Amino acid sequence: MQGSANLNLMMKAARAAGRSLAKDFREVENLQVSLKGAGDFVSKADITAEQIIRDQLTEARPNYGWMGEESEETHGEDPTRRWIVDPLDGTTNFLHGMPHWAVSIALEHKGEIVAGVVYDPSKDEMFFAEKGQGAWMNEARLRVSGRAKMIESVFSTGIPFAGRPGLPENLQELARLMPACSGVRRWGAASLDLTYVAAGRYEGFWERGLKAWDIAAGIIIVREAGGLVEPIGSNETLIEDGNIIASNEVIFDKFSGIIRKT
């Protein structure tokens, strides 16, 4: 796919950050790691990757706003456009030497995500999408799974850890869903969970309490692959509240009905 100038810029920045992270990943035991909070680590590699992305995007688009996980949000001279960046989604996996983490970059225009890139350096898989242009992984067009039976479907979620809120509710959701499906995975990188829905590897994904940078790029990739993405709560917004549910259109009502049951 021939992407726009902005999309090509995003992919270039994601690859540059990915190269830096991959180098540090090979030396993970020597990383300088500090504790941000319970179960929430930040590494020198994380901060360096964000700076690489910010330098490249800001040089090319100095008037755009910025929201990144490891830095202060800034408002650009163009109030309608904003980068939303997670330089390392799956930090805990990264620090434990597990090759399941990604760089996530999204572009928001007038409150809507219009382009998204999620790059998995360990597998060299570049997921990307632009509004109205479909979703892709490297050179392959993405489509959500066509499975229509819950019992044949595999789902993904995030389970609260280290004292984070929502564990009892999540366990209740798992108790309702597990008997009705073929399995649930918890791999620890929401951006990749969403791209796996887009690629048909999962039939659906849900999680609460995510940040904008965790899901922004994945939202448009799922939608452009033909999937549905909604807030879990009826009065919520995806980016602000971070409670998300996504699946193919065929099973969305059944899946969301199980998760949303009170």
HELIX and SHEET records of a PDB file:
HELIX    1   1 ALA A    5  PHE A   25  1                                  21    
HELIX    2   2 VAL A   28  ASN A   30  5                                   3    
HELIX    3   3 LYS A   44  ALA A   60  1                                  17    
HELIX    4   4 THR A   91  LEU A   95  1                                   5    
HELIX    5   5 MET A  150  GLU A  152  5                                   3    
HELIX    6   6 LEU A  167  LEU A  177  1                                  11    
HELIX    7   7 MET A  178  ALA A  180  5                                   3    
HELIX    8   8 ALA A  190  ALA A  198  1                                   9    
HELIX    9   9 ALA A  212  GLU A  224  1                                  13    
HELIX   10  10 LEU A  238  ASP A  241  1                                   4    
HELIX   11  11 PHE A  252  ARG A  260  1                                   9    
SHEET    1   A 2 VAL A  33  GLY A  37  0                                        
SHEET    2   A 2 ASP A  40  SER A  43 -1                                        
SHEET    1   B 7 GLY A  65  GLY A  68  0                                        
SHEET    2   B 7 ARG A  81  ASP A  89  1                                        
SHEET    3   B 7 ALA A 102  HIS A 109 -1                                        
SHEET    4   B 7 GLU A 112  ASP A 120 -1                                        
SHEET    5   B 7 GLU A 125  GLU A 130 -1                                        
SHEET    6   B 7 ALA A 135  MET A 137 -1                                        
SHEET    7   B 7 ALA A 140  ARG A 141 -1                                        
SHEET    1   C 5 GLY A 183  ARG A 185  0                                        
SHEET    2   C 5 VAL A 154  THR A 157  1                                        
SHEET    3   C 5 GLY A 204  GLU A 207  1                                        
SHEET    4   C 5 ILE A 244  SER A 247 -1                                        
SHEET    5   C 5 LEU A 228  PRO A 231 -1                                        
END                                                                             
